[in-house]
Each structure stands twice: as C-alpha cells, then as structure tokens.
C-alpha cells in the first residue's frame, strides 16, 4: 500500500526481492506445468470466445487436481500441482487435459495448442482493474501489449533450483532461447508482416524490454556464471518500469517511463511504494526465465502433447543438477544475440546446431538416469533433422484444429 512519505529504501527493496527468490529444500526435484490454449469456436473461428463462456465450458473438478484459470482474452490455462519429476507432471497434465478436452468439445469449442491466435484480433473480456491498467499502460507506447495479453498462449515449466542455484540459473539462461526456437509453434506473419515460426516471440520482442528482456545473459562465455543471481534479479526489478499503482480497490496506469527505483527514491503523485507494491510490481515482470523460490521457464509457445512432452523432458534434464555446465555452455555458444533469432525458429544454422546439440545432451542425461527414457526426444529430433530443421511459418487453419484434436484424443 502506498504511503504519503518514503517508507522504504532501495536497500529495503533489494532485501525484499532477494528474500523472495531464495530457494527452499521443500521443492527439491519438483516440476510443475502451466499450459495455455487459445479457445475457438470451430464453426465460427473468428467469433470471440469470452472468459465466462470458457469457464462455463471447462468448469468442474479434475482427476489430478489441476487448477483452471483464464487469461484476459479468454485463453484457458491449466496449472498442475507440483510433481516429484517431469514424467509425473506430464502424466498429471495429460489426465486433466483429457477431461478438459471432453468438456470443451461438448460445449462446441476447441482448445488450440498454438502460441498466437491465428483467427481474431485481440479483445479483452476479463475486465479487472489490473488488466484495465495494464492495457492503458501499454497503449500508445507498446501496442503489441494488447496482443500479448489477449491473443498469446504459452507453456510454462516450473523447476526447482537444485543444489547450486547459480548454476541452475545460468543453465536455464543459456538454453532458454535455443529451446524456445526449437519448439517454435506460432507460425504465421509477425505484426510487421514478416514470416515467423514463433509469431508469439515476435510479439514479445516489441514490448517494454525493461520487463521482458532476459535477466541473465544468454550468450555464454567461459566465466559467465554469476553467483550473485539474486541481486541481478533485484537490479532488474528496480530498473523495470512500473506498470500501475494500486489505489484502494482500483489501480492507476503509469503511462510514461518510471522505474521502481525512481518510485522508491522520488515518489509519485499517488505516494511512495510499500512492500505490497514492490511484490505486485514483480508480478508485472515477464522475462523468459523468472525466479521465485523456483524457476519459471516462460519461453515456450503453447504446444500439442507430443511436442510438450519432448520440450518438458529436455528442459528439465538440461537445468537439473546432473547437467554439465561446461557442455551446455559450449552447445549454446556461437549465437550472437540469440533472442533476436527466436521468432525465426531454427532457420539460422547456428540455432539449429545448438538445438540439436542441446537435445542430444538431454537424451544422454535422461538415459543415464533411466535407460530408454530419452526415446520421445530421440524420435522427435530425428524427424526434425530429416527435414533439415526447417521451421514452419504457415499459420494454422481449420484443418489444423481437427488435426490437433485428433492428436490429443
């Protein structure tokens, strides 16, 4: 809650932010998934499907106790409970998804596993003060903000920090752009009309980089592991623009550049921030890898089940304690500004090479833990390699909806 006089210092804020991401032993080895879909009416795919309609279609208990929520444009999200490993998380998601698919289909709708709505312009149907303020903050300066809020869908993988959090943090930073490109799944024109394998990534690239850029460097160097990762996150948060300021039950959008650091030291006409304001500010920061008391890996496009399985297994293996930091660094080296290439998928030869090498490492790690467990990744990689890692840039059509539904069922 804001105060009329300064109630905290920058040092206080740093302590709050770093304390909030210190790992605990309670989550060691656990994995959680947050899976989003674009919801469409297959008979009238350009018709908006609002939040109330989505919730009515999906409502009810789920066998693995997943939690259903909706995004501002009506995207459906399934969040699994934390599971002991990647396979358990995937199994829980599959059981809940099967029920969701049946419910949504009975309601005459479809869940589209793609990163960007190919049929409709953005339309916000979740009318909460937070989202109204976010829309106002983005309007004018970052018009793609409406697309991000209302028309994108992703797969988020939550993993624990492991025994050496700094190494886990660094591994995740290195593999993030490579895996995001390898599993690009929002083909079609970007907002500027250029062909993209991940039009969703192209949308994110046009937003406020103070809240969407990577926190940690994703271009590997021999000595780039920073054991002050918590403070790196705190500095990122302090220098990110404030999106809105809460005023009682309402929120006011901040429409000009104004960082948390400035808010703490200079104040705003509404007042100075308190600890709850700092906590809410952190929820408006969306780097590809975001720390909490675990790591949120937020960079995948929404994926159909087969691709999702491969992506989750590969990511969890590559950031786990047994993953070789030096080999992962070498696999991801040689790519200049890798995040600028993600929208193109694996079109760049260096990105395709890095993806293939990372997936090979993931297979070795999985087989060392459980022989034969790498089969899904090896089959998927073999198919991609047979086509030369050429990414798809053709937007989905109505036949794609039927194909995705058949694959899931």
C-alpha positions in Angstrom: 0.0 0.0 0.0 1.3 3.4 -0.9 2.3 5.9 1.8 2.5 9.7 1.8 6.1 9.7 2.8 9.0 7.4 1.9 8.5 4.1 3.8 11.3 2.0 2.3 14.8 2.5 0.8 16.3 0.9 -2.2 18.3 -1.4 0.2 15.0 -2.5 1.8 13.6 -3.3 -1.6 16.6 -5.3 -2.6 16.3 -7.3 0.6 12.6 -8.0 0.0 13.2 -9.0 -3.6 16.2 -11.3 -2.9 14.4 -12.9 0.1 11.5 -13.8 -2.2 13.6 -15.9 -4.5 15.8 -17.8 -2.0 15.2 -21.5 -2.7 14.0 -23.8 0.0 14.6 -27.5 0.3 10.9 -28.2 0.2 10.7 -28.1 -3.5 13.8 -30.1 -4.4 13.3 -32.0 -7.6 9.8 -30.9 -8.2 8.3 -29.8 -11.5 5.0 -28.0 -12.3 3.4 -27.1 -15.6 1.2 -24.2 -16.7 -0.4 -25.0 -20.0 -2.4 -22.4 -22.0 -4.6 -22.8 -25.1 -6.4 -20.5 -27.5 -10.1 -21.3 -27.3 -12.0 -21.1 -30.5 -15.4 -21.9 -32.0 -14.6 -24.3 -34.9 -17.8 -23.3 -36.8 -17.1 -19.6 -36.5 -13.4 -19.3 -35.7 -13.4 -15.5 -35.9 -16.0 -15.3 -33.2 -14.6 -14.0 -29.8 -15.0 -16.6 -27.1 -15.1 -14.7 -23.8 -14.0 -15.6 -20.3 -17.4 -16.5 -19.0 -18.1 -18.9 -21.9 -14.6 -20.6 -21.4 -15.1 -21.0 -17.7 -18.6 -22.4 -18.2 -17.3 -25.0 -20.7 -14.3 -26.0 -18.6 -15.7 -25.9 -15.1 -15.5 -28.9 -12.7 -13.0 -30.9 -10.7 -10.1 -32.5 -12.5 -8.6 -36.0 -11.8 -5.1 -34.7 -11.0 -6.3 -31.6 -9.1 -5.1 -29.2 -11.7 -6.3 -25.6 -11.4 -8.2 -23.8 -14.2 -7.8 -20.1 -14.8 -8.4 -17.8 -17.7 -6.3 -15.1 -19.3 -7.7 -11.6 -20.3 -8.6 -12.7 -23.9 -10.3 -15.9 -22.8 -7.2 -18.2 -23.1 -7.6 -21.2 -20.9 -4.8 -22.2 -18.5 -4.3 -25.5 -16.6 -1.8 -25.4 -13.7 -0.7 -28.7 -12.4 0.2 -29.3 -8.7 3.9 -29.6 -8.1 5.0 -33.1 -9.0 8.2 -35.1 -8.0 9.6 -35.2 -11.5 8.9 -34.2 -15.2 7.2 -37.5 -16.1 4.8 -37.1 -13.1 4.0 -33.6 -14.1 3.3 -34.6 -17.7 1.1 -37.5 -16.6 -0.9 -35.2 -14.3 -1.3 -32.7 -17.1 -2.4 -35.4 -19.6 -5.1 -36.8 -17.2 -6.5 -33.3 -16.6 -6.3 -32.3 -20.2 -8.3 -35.3 -21.4 -11.2 -34.3 -19.2 -10.9 -30.6 -20.3 -10.9 -31.6 -23.9 -14.1 -33.6 -23.5 -15.9 -30.8 -21.6 -14.8 -28.1 -24.0 -15.7 -30.2 -27.1 -19.2 -30.9 -25.6 -19.6 -27.1 -25.3 -18.9 -26.8 -29.1 -15.4 -25.3 -28.6 -11.8 -26.4 -29.3 -8.6 -25.9 -27.5 -5.9 -24.7 -29.9 -2.3 -25.5 -28.9 -0.6 -22.6 -30.6 1.3 -19.6 -29.3 -0.8 -16.9 -31.1 -4.4 -16.7 -32.0 -4.5 -17.0 -35.9 -8.1 -16.0 -36.3 -9.1 -13.0 -34.2 -7.7 -9.6 -33.3 -7.1 -9.1 -29.5 -10.2 -8.5 -27.5 -10.1 -8.3 -23.7 -13.1 -9.9 -21.9 -11.6 -10.1 -18.4 -12.5 -6.7 -17.0 -10.4 -6.4 -13.8 -8.7 -3.2 -12.6 -5.3 -4.8 -13.0 -5.9 -5.6 -16.7 -7.5 -2.3 -17.5 -4.5 -0.5 -16.1 -2.1 -2.8 -18.0 -3.9 -2.1 -21.2 -3.7 1.6 -20.6 0.0 1.4 -19.7 0.8 -0.4 -23.0 -1.5 1.6 -25.3 0.4 4.0 -27.5 3.9 3.1 -26.5 3.7 -0.7 -26.8 0.6 -1.5 -28.9 1.6 -5.2 -29.0 0.7 -5.3 -25.3 -3.0 -6.0 -26.2 -1.9 -8.9 -28.4 0.3 -10.3 -25.7 -2.5 -10.1 -23.1 -5.4 -11.4 -25.2 -4.0 -13.4 -28.1 -1.0 -15.4 -26.9 -0.7 -18.8 -25.2 2.4 -20.5 -23.7 3.7 -23.5 -21.9 5.4 -22.6 -18.6 7.7 -25.1 -16.9 8.4 -24.5 -13.2 11.5 -26.3 -11.8 13.4 -26.1 -8.5 16.8 -24.5 -8.2 18.7 -27.7 -7.3 21.8 -27.9 -5.2 23.7 -25.0 -6.7 21.1 -22.3 -7.6 23.6 -20.1 -9.5 24.4 -23.0 -11.9 20.7 -23.8 -12.4 20.0 -20.1 -13.1 22.9 -19.9 -15.7 22.0 -23.2 -17.5 18.4 -22.0 -17.8 19.5 -18.6 -19.2 21.7 -20.4 -21.9 19.2 -23.0 -23.1 16.1 -20.7 -23.0 16.5 -19.1 -26.4 17.7 -22.3 -28.0 14.7 -24.4 -26.8 12.3 -21.5 -27.5 13.4 -21.6 -31.1 13.5 -25.4 -31.4 9.9 -25.6 -30.2 8.5 -22.5 -32.0 4.8 -23.2 -32.5 3.0 -20.0 -33.6 3.7 -19.9 -37.3 2.4 -17.1 -39.5 3.1 -13.4 -40.1 4.6 -11.3 -37.3 2.9 -8.0 -36.5 5.1 -6.3 -39.2 4.1 -8.9 -41.7 7.3 -10.9 -41.9 7.0 -14.7 -41.8 7.7 -16.2 -38.4 8.0 -19.6 -36.8 7.1 -18.1 -33.5 4.9 -15.0 -34.1 4.3 -15.0 -30.3 8.1 -14.5 -29.7 7.9 -11.6 -32.3 5.1 -10.0 -30.2 7.1 -10.2 -27.0 10.2 -8.7 -28.8 8.2 -5.5 -29.4 7.1 -5.0 -25.8 8.7 -3.0 -23.0 12.2 -4.6 -22.7 12.6 -3.4 -19.1 10.1 -6.1 -18.1 10.5 -8.7 -20.9 14.2 -8.9 -21.7 16.3 -11.8 -20.2 17.6 -11.1 -16.7 20.8 -13.2 -17.1 23.0 -13.1 -20.2 22.0 -15.8 -22.7 25.2 -15.6 -24.8 27.5 -18.0 -22.9 31.1 -17.1 -22.0 33.6 -19.2 -20.1 33.1 -17.3 -16.9 29.5 -16.0 -17.2 28.0 -17.8 -14.2 27.1 -15.1 -11.7 26.8 -16.3 -8.2 25.0 -13.0 -7.3 22.0 -14.0 -9.3 19.5 -12.9 -6.6 21.0 -9.4 -6.7 21.0 -9.5 -10.5 17.2 -10.1 -10.3 16.8 -7.3 -7.8 18.6 -4.8 -10.0 16.4 -5.9 -13.0 13.3 -5.3 -10.9 14.4 -1.9 -9.7 15.2 -0.7 -13.2 11.9 -2.0 -14.7 9.2 0.4 -15.5 6.2 0.5 -13.1 3.1 -0.6 -14.9 0.4 0.6 -12.5 -0.1 1.8 -8.9 -2.8 0.5 -6.7 -5.2 3.0 -5.1 -7.5 1.2 -2.8 -9.7 -1.1 -4.9 -8.6 0.5 -8.2 -5.3 0.9 -10.0 -3.8 3.8 -11.9 -1.8 3.1 -15.1 1.7 4.5 -15.4 1.9 5.6 -19.0 5.4 7.2 -19.0 8.8 5.6 -18.2 9.0 5.4 -14.4 11.1 2.7 -12.7 10.6 1.1 -9.3 13.9 2.7 -8.3 12.5 6.2 -9.1 9.3 5.4 -7.3 11.1 4.5 -4.2 13.5 7.5 -4.2 11.4 10.2 -5.7 7.8 9.1 -5.0 4.8 9.6 -7.3 1.8 11.9 -7.0 -0.1 9.0 -5.5 2.6 8.3 -2.9 5.6 6.1 -2.2 5.6 2.3 -2.5 5.3 -0.1 0.3 6.3 -3.8 0.4 3.0 -4.9 -1.1 3.6 -2.5 -4.1 7.0 -4.0 -4.6 5.5 -7.5 -4.5 2.9 -6.6 -7.1 5.5 -4.9 -9.3 7.3 -8.2 -9.5 4.2 -9.8 -11.0 4.3 -7.4 -14.0 7.8 -8.5 -14.9 7.9 -11.3 -17.6 11.5 -12.2 -18.5 11.9 -15.6 -20.3 13.2 -17.1 -17.0 11.8 -15.6 -13.9 13.0 -16.5 -10.4 10.7 -17.1 -7.5 11.6 -19.8 -4.9 11.8 -21.9 -8.0 12.5 -21.0 -11.7 9.6 -20.1 -14.0 10.7 -21.0 -17.6 8.2 -18.9 -19.5 9.5 -19.0 -23.0 7.8 -21.9 -24.8 4.9 -21.3 -27.2 1.8 -23.4 -26.4 2.5 -26.9 -27.6 0.5 -30.0 -28.5 1.0 -33.1 -26.3 3.8 -34.8 -28.2 5.9 -31.6 -28.5 5.1 -30.7 -25.0 6.5 -34.0 -23.7 9.7 -33.5 -25.5 10.1 -29.9 -24.5 9.5 -30.5 -20.8 11.8 -33.6 -20.6 14.6 -31.8 -22.4 14.4 -28.6 -20.4 14.2 -30.3 -17.0 17.1 -32.5 -17.9 19.2 -29.6 -19.1 18.7 -27.5 -15.9 19.0 -30.4 -13.4 21.8 -30.9 -11.0 23.4 -33.6 -13.2 23.6 -31.4 -16.3 27.2 -30.5 -17.3 27.5 -26.7 -17.2 30.6 -26.5 -19.5 29.0 -28.8 -22.2 25.8 -26.8 -22.1 27.7 -23.6 -22.4 29.6 -24.9 -25.4 26.4 -26.2 -27.0 24.8 -22.7 -26.8 27.9 -20.8 -27.8 28.4 -19.1 -31.2 25.0 -17.5 -31.4 25.1 -13.7 -31.5 22.0 -12.2 -29.8 20.1 -15.5 -29.7 16.8 -13.9 -28.5 16.7 -11.9 -31.8 16.6 -15.2 -33.7 13.9 -17.0 -31.7 11.0 -15.7 -33.8 12.6 -17.4 -36.8 12.8 -20.7 -35.0 15.7 -22.9 -36.2 16.1 -21.1 -39.6 19.5 -19.9 -38.6 22.1 -22.7 -38.9 23.8 -21.8 -35.6 20.4 -22.1 -33.8 19.6 -25.4 -35.4 23.0 -26.7 -34.4 22.6 -25.5 -30.8 19.1 -27.1 -30.6 20.3 -30.4 -31.9 23.3 -30.5 -29.5 21.2 -29.5 -26.5 18.7 -32.2 -27.3 21.5 -34.7 -27.6 22.8 -33.7 -24.2 19.2 -34.0 -22.7 19.0 -37.6 -24.2 22.3 -38.6 -22.6 21.2 -37.2 -19.2 17.8 -38.9 -19.3 19.2 -42.3 -20.3 21.9 -42.1 -17.6 19.1 -41.7 -15.0 16.6 -44.1 -16.6 17.7 -46.1 -19.6 15.4 -45.7 -22.6 13.6 -42.6 -21.2 15.1 -40.4 -24.0 13.1 -42.2 -26.7 10.5 -39.4 -27.1 13.2 -36.8 -27.6 15.3 -39.0 -30.0 12.2 -39.7 -32.2 11.2 -36.1 -32.3 14.8 -34.9 -33.0 15.1 -37.5 -35.8 12.0 -36.2 -37.5 13.2 -32.6 -37.3 16.7 -33.4 -38.5 15.3 -35.3 -41.5 13.8 -32.0 -42.7 16.9 -30.0 -42.0 15.4 -28.2 -39.0 13.4 -26.0 -41.5 10.8 -24.2 -39.4 7.1 -23.9 -40.3 5.9 -20.4 -41.0 2.4 -21.2 -42.2 -0.4 -20.1 -40.0 -2.8 -22.7 -38.7 -6.2 -23.1 -40.5 -9.4 -25.0 -39.6 -7.9 -28.4 -40.7 -5.2 -27.7 -38.1 -7.8 -27.6 -35.4 -9.1 -31.1 -36.4 -5.5 -32.5 -36.6 -4.6 -31.2 -33.1 -7.8 -32.6 -31.6 -7.2 -36.0 -33.1 -3.6 -36.0 -31.8 -4.8 -35.2 -28.3 -7.5 -37.7 -28.2 
